[in-house]
Every structure is written in C-alpha cells, then in structure tokens.
Amino acid sequence: MTFAGQQLTSQLDADGTLTVQLRVKTWDQPTGNQVLIKVEAAPINPSDLGLLFASADTGNAQYSPGKVVARMPDNAVRAMKARHGLAMPAGNEAAGKVVATGETPAARALMGKRIACVSGAAYGSYDYADASMAFAVDDSVTAEQAASSFVNPMTALGFVESMKMEHFKGIVHAAAASNLGQMLVKICQQDGVPLVNIVRSEAQVKLLKDLGASHVLDMTQADFMANLVEAIAETGAMIGFDPIGGGTLAGQILTAMEAAASRGAAFSRYGSSEPKKVYIYGALDMGPTVLNRSFGLTWDLAGWLLTPFMIKAGMETVVRMRMRVAKELTTTFASHYKARVSLEGMLSKEAVAEYNARRTGEKYLVVPG
C-alpha cells in the first residue's frame, strides 16, 4: 500500500541558492516500529526555521505558488557545506491519525489512533514516526492541541530536570513570554521551583504576572540589571536558559548571578565560588554572543539541545516526562497560535515574513488538510 501527497523540502546549493518548495511524494508501507500518520497539524518552531530558511534573505526572495527561492550569506553557505544539494524535509513534530504501521506490537497498537509524535518531516501530507517517539492522545484532544506535544513541553520540563541534575535550585529564563516560557511558569509553580522570567515589554510582564509568575523583569527598562540582581539574590537562581543566543544577555545574566553570589562575601579577585551557568538553547539573535567578563571565574556557558539532554537523562526520566505531558496536554502544556496556514500558504511572502521574524507569542500552525 502506498500513500501520495506533498512534502516540503529545503535545499541549499553550493552557489548560495536556497530553495524551499513543495514536492510530490509517495509514502510506502511503514516497517518495523514505524507508523505512518496523515498529518493534521504541525507547529513551526524556531528549531524548524534553522533548517527551512536559516539566515537566508527572505525579504528579497522570489515567491511563487509552493516555492521560495532565496540567497544565503556566503559564510552560511560555507558552514553548511554538508547539506549542499540535499532536498531536506522539515518539521520536527506533528499530530495526526495513524493510517498504516509496521510489524511490531508497539506500532500496531497505534493503528487508527490520533498521535502526537516527533517525526522530523512533518510539513507534508503524511509522515513516518517511530512508535517509541509517539503517544496516543485521548479522543477529546484535537490535532491542534496535540501538535506541540514534544519540543516545547519536553524542553520546559528538561530545564527543570537539568537544574536538578546539576544541583541548582532556581532558574533564570529569557524570552520568557513564549509558549515554552508560559509552560515553564506553570511547571515551576506546580513543582515549587523559583523562577526569574526575563521579557521584552510591559505587555509580556502582564501576561506572565496574570499566570501567577512572581519575578518578571522587562529587559528594556533602565533598572533591569538592578532588578535582575535582586531577583537572583532572592531566589538563588544560578542556572539560566537563553534562547536569544546573540548579544549581551547571557553575559548580563552571569554578571547578575555573580553580583548576587558576592553579597556579604569577602573580596576575591577570582570572584565568588558559587557555581553559575547559562545554557544557550536557541538563536533568536544570529549575531555573536558577547561576554563582558565581570563575573569571576566560577561559571559555565554551554549549549542545550533536547535530544542530547534526553540521552543524558535516561529513559526512566524521559518516560516520566512524556507521561506528564500526555496527562497535562490541554492545561500546563497548552499551546497558542497566531495563525494557521496550509502547506502552500506557509510559503507565501506574508506568512514567511511573519513566522520567520521569530517574535514571541506569534507561533504559526501548519494544517496540511
């Protein structure tokens, strides 16, 4: 049995041409532990945009039905040499009905059910998923509600698990008004974890305050650094998660941690001995990460990615996290979308300009049907 439809791919050629387009595709019968879903909904996450458009000049691209042709900067073309000439599918996660399965009992048990899954090629009419990376949702849960069940929920839970594994007791989170940030606020409230939220407007402050967040700081205000030091001193939050990446914010967080840790301590030219760490887990700012070394020598700056974290945490922890997501899918882990687009609609100039801007609270949902 085969299934016909469309698949979105992104291809970077050696001359710097980036082509994102819909192609006709046929899906074969899945095998082994695979299932095949008819995709009903798939979110556009920042991690998806890194493959779709990366740093291409989409403002001056050529747009036609089902196709975008853009130019990639020379440095990016060189850095991505390994993907030259490859038509790569995109879309990390999705929700949809299982229409065919492989031979394993785990795969067969999902036949006919709506599942949430990590698939890797979700921007298409159909997609394969491994049964171990999927779970069935209750009949009362819609595809839209189930679509964002992995990347944001598991990342938010992963931050708390990382905090515990590394023996910290509180978290600083930047760009905290995002869907992921709102989930983290709810998780930390439920689990009694001190959380310092950094946002970029008074409207975002109100949004998180209305959710019950106690420490919400607007980084555009003149007293931001003073308030950040106070919030960290009060909460003891010495591990931070920054999706922005470029600019000075990671360094500012480390500086505020050092200032809080040094209060009342004897002077040391090496700074405080309190461990301080910031993870960068995104690239909302593609520029360099700037560190003004004002935070002693006891600090770490590292990258955080969901899949390596899951491997490090182990299957028992991952299963526990997934069970919590499934249980709280329409409450703690509910996602909100600015707009819904078809496969062809996601390649319109207007839609690309909106979702590729990566603005907080403006997530798009792809609805292939």
C-alpha positions in Angstrom: 0.0 0.0 0.0 1.3 3.5 -0.9 0.1 7.0 0.0 0.5 10.0 -2.2 0.7 13.7 -1.3 3.1 16.6 -1.0 6.3 17.1 1.1 8.0 20.4 1.8 11.8 20.4 1.4 14.7 22.9 1.9 17.7 22.7 -0.4 20.9 24.7 -0.2 23.1 24.6 -3.3 26.8 25.4 -3.4 26.2 28.7 -5.2 24.2 30.0 -2.2 20.7 29.4 -3.7 18.2 28.2 -1.1 15.1 26.6 -2.5 12.1 25.8 -0.2 9.4 24.1 -2.1 6.6 21.6 -2.1 7.3 18.3 -4.0 5.1 15.4 -5.0 5.9 12.4 -2.8 4.8 8.8 -2.3 5.0 7.1 1.1 5.4 3.4 1.3 4.0 1.0 3.9 6.0 1.5 7.2 8.1 -1.3 8.6 9.3 -2.4 12.0 8.5 0.0 14.7 7.4 2.8 12.3 3.9 4.2 11.9 2.6 6.4 9.1 0.4 9.3 10.0 -1.8 11.5 7.9 -0.6 14.9 9.2 -3.3 17.0 10.7 -1.3 19.8 12.4 2.4 20.7 12.8 3.8 23.8 14.5 6.6 26.0 13.1 9.2 26.1 15.9 12.4 28.2 15.9 14.3 24.9 15.5 12.4 24.2 12.3 13.3 27.6 10.9 17.0 26.8 11.2 16.6 24.2 8.5 13.9 25.9 6.5 15.4 29.3 5.9 18.4 29.6 8.3 19.9 33.1 7.6 18.6 33.4 4.1 17.4 36.8 2.8 13.7 36.0 2.7 12.7 39.7 2.3 14.2 39.7 -1.2 13.4 36.2 -2.2 11.4 35.1 -5.2 8.0 33.7 -4.3 5.7 31.6 -6.5 3.0 29.1 -5.5 4.5 26.4 -3.4 8.1 27.7 -3.8 10.5 30.2 -2.3 14.0 30.9 -3.8 16.3 32.9 -1.6 20.0 33.8 -1.2 22.1 32.6 1.7 25.1 34.6 3.0 28.5 33.3 1.9 29.6 32.4 5.5 26.5 30.3 6.0 27.0 28.6 2.6 30.5 27.6 3.7 29.4 26.5 7.2 26.6 24.3 5.7 28.6 22.6 3.1 27.4 19.2 4.3 23.9 19.9 3.1 24.7 21.2 -0.4 22.4 19.7 -3.0 20.3 17.9 -0.5 16.5 18.3 -0.6 15.9 18.0 3.2 12.4 17.6 4.7 11.5 19.8 7.7 9.1 19.8 10.6 10.1 18.3 13.9 6.7 17.4 15.4 3.2 16.8 14.4 -0.2 15.3 15.3 -2.2 13.1 13.0 -4.1 9.8 12.5 -2.1 6.6 12.1 -3.1 5.1 8.7 -0.5 2.3 8.5 2.0 0.6 10.8 5.0 -1.7 10.9 5.0 -5.2 12.3 5.9 -4.6 16.0 3.3 -4.7 18.7 4.0 -1.2 19.8 3.4 0.1 16.2 0.3 -1.9 15.6 -1.2 -0.7 18.9 -1.3 2.8 17.5 -3.3 1.9 14.3 -6.2 4.2 13.7 -5.4 6.5 16.7 -4.5 10.2 16.7 -1.0 10.5 18.0 1.5 13.2 18.9 4.9 12.5 17.6 8.4 13.6 16.8 8.8 12.8 13.1 11.3 15.1 11.6 9.5 15.7 8.3 6.1 16.9 9.5 5.5 19.5 6.8 3.8 17.1 4.4 0.6 15.2 3.7 2.0 12.2 5.6 5.0 11.4 7.7 6.7 8.4 9.4 7.3 8.3 13.1 8.9 5.7 15.4 6.3 4.3 17.9 8.8 5.0 20.7 8.7 8.7 19.9 4.9 8.9 19.8 1.9 8.6 22.1 -1.8 8.3 21.5 -4.0 11.2 22.7 -7.4 11.0 24.2 -10.4 11.2 21.8 -11.3 14.6 23.3 -7.9 16.1 22.3 -7.8 17.8 18.9 -4.9 17.7 16.5 -4.2 21.3 17.2 -4.0 20.7 20.9 -1.7 17.7 20.3 0.6 19.2 17.7 3.1 20.9 20.0 3.4 18.0 22.4 7.1 17.4 22.3 9.5 20.2 21.5 8.2 22.9 23.9 6.8 20.7 26.7 9.8 18.4 26.8 12.2 21.3 26.7 10.5 23.2 29.5 10.5 20.0 31.6 14.1 19.4 30.6 15.1 22.7 32.0 13.8 21.7 35.4 15.4 18.3 35.2 18.7 19.9 34.2 18.5 22.2 37.2 18.0 19.2 39.5 20.7 17.0 37.8 23.3 19.8 38.2 22.3 20.6 41.8 20.9 24.1 41.3 17.8 25.4 43.0 16.3 28.1 40.8 16.1 29.1 37.1 16.5 32.3 35.1 14.7 32.1 31.7 15.0 34.7 28.9 12.3 35.4 26.2 10.0 34.0 28.9 6.7 35.1 27.4 6.9 32.5 24.6 4.7 29.4 24.6 7.6 27.5 26.1 8.1 30.2 28.7 4.5 30.1 29.8 4.7 26.3 30.2 7.8 26.8 32.4 6.0 29.3 34.6 3.2 26.7 35.2 5.7 23.8 35.8 7.8 25.8 38.3 4.6 26.9 40.2 3.5 23.3 40.4 6.9 22.0 41.4 7.9 24.8 43.8 10.9 25.9 41.7 12.0 29.5 41.9 11.9 31.1 38.5 13.1 34.5 37.2 11.5 35.5 33.9 13.1 38.0 31.5 10.8 39.6 28.9 10.9 42.5 26.5 7.7 44.6 27.1 5.2 45.6 29.7 2.6 43.6 27.9 4.7 40.5 28.4 5.2 41.3 32.1 1.4 41.4 32.5 1.0 38.2 30.6 3.2 36.2 32.9 2.0 38.0 36.0 -1.5 37.0 35.1 -0.3 33.4 35.0 1.0 33.8 38.6 4.7 34.4 38.0 6.3 36.3 40.8 9.5 37.5 39.2 9.1 39.1 35.8 11.6 41.6 34.5 11.4 43.8 31.4 14.9 43.9 29.9 14.1 47.2 28.1 13.8 49.1 31.3 16.7 51.2 32.7 16.7 49.4 36.1 16.7 45.9 34.5 20.2 44.9 35.8 19.5 46.1 39.3 16.2 44.2 39.4 17.8 41.1 38.0 20.4 41.1 40.7 17.7 41.4 43.3 15.6 38.7 41.8 18.5 36.2 41.7 19.6 37.1 45.2 16.0 36.4 46.4 15.5 33.1 44.5 19.0 31.7 44.4 18.6 31.0 40.7 22.1 30.3 39.4 21.2 28.4 36.2 19.9 30.3 33.2 18.4 29.3 29.8 18.7 31.8 26.9 17.0 31.3 23.5 18.3 34.5 22.2 22.0 33.5 21.8 23.4 36.6 20.2 24.1 39.9 22.0 24.9 40.6 25.7 22.1 38.9 27.6 23.9 35.7 28.6 26.7 37.7 30.0 24.3 40.0 31.8 22.7 37.1 33.5 26.1 35.7 34.6 27.1 39.2 35.8 23.8 39.4 37.9 24.4 36.0 39.3 27.9 36.9 40.4 26.7 40.2 42.0 24.0 38.2 43.9 26.5 35.5 44.9 29.1 38.0 46.1 26.9 39.9 48.5 28.4 39.9 52.0 31.4 37.7 50.9 35.0 38.7 51.3 36.6 40.2 48.2 38.3 37.7 45.9 40.0 38.7 42.6 38.7 35.4 41.2 35.1 36.2 42.1 32.7 34.1 44.1 33.0 30.3 44.3 29.2 29.9 43.7 28.6 27.8 40.5 26.9 29.9 37.8 25.7 28.6 34.5 23.9 29.8 31.4 22.7 27.5 28.7 22.0 28.9 25.2 19.3 26.9 23.6 18.3 29.0 20.6 19.4 31.6 18.1 16.7 34.3 18.1 19.7 36.7 17.6 22.1 35.3 15.0 24.9 37.7 16.0 27.9 36.9 18.2 27.4 36.1 21.9 29.2 38.9 23.7 30.6 38.4 27.2 31.9 41.2 29.3 34.0 39.3 31.8 32.6 40.7 35.1 31.5 37.5 36.7 34.7 35.9 38.2 36.0 32.5 37.1 33.4 30.1 38.5 30.9 30.0 35.6 29.9 28.0 32.6 28.3 28.8 29.3 27.1 25.9 27.2 24.6 24.8 24.6 21.4 22.9 25.4 19.5 20.7 23.0 16.6 18.4 23.8 17.8 15.2 22.2 21.3 15.1 23.9 19.6 16.0 27.1 17.2 13.1 26.8 20.1 10.7 26.2 21.9 12.0 29.2 18.8 12.0 31.4 18.0 8.4 30.6 14.8 6.5 29.6 13.2 6.4 33.0 13.3 10.2 33.3 12.2 10.7 29.7 9.2 8.3 30.1 8.2 10.2 33.3 8.3 13.5 31.4 6.3 12.2 28.5 3.6 10.8 30.8 3.3 14.2 32.4 2.9 15.9 29.1 0.2 13.5 28.0 -1.7 14.0 31.2 -1.5 17.8 31.2 -1.6 18.4 27.4 -4.6 20.8 27.5 -3.6 22.6 30.7 0.1 23.1 31.6 1.3 22.3 28.1 -1.4 24.0 26.0 0.0 26.0 23.1 -1.4 29.1 21.4 -1.1 30.1 17.7 -1.2 33.4 15.9 -2.3 31.9 12.6 -3.0 28.6 10.8 -1.7 28.0 7.2 -1.8 25.3 4.6 1.4 23.7 3.2 1.2 26.1 0.3 0.2 29.0 2.5 3.3 28.6 4.7 5.4 29.6 1.6 3.6 32.8 0.9 5.6 36.0 1.3 3.3 37.3 4.0 3.4 34.1 6.1 7.2 33.8 5.8 7.7 37.4 6.9 5.6 36.8 10.0 6.8 33.5 11.3 10.4 33.8 10.3 10.6 37.0 12.4 10.5 34.7 15.4 8.6 37.1 17.5 7.4 36.0 21.0 3.9 34.8 21.0 3.5 34.6 17.2 3.8 30.9 16.5 2.3 29.5 13.3 0.5 26.1 12.9 0.6 24.3 9.6 -2.6 22.4 8.8 -1.9 20.3 5.6 -5.6 19.5 5.0 
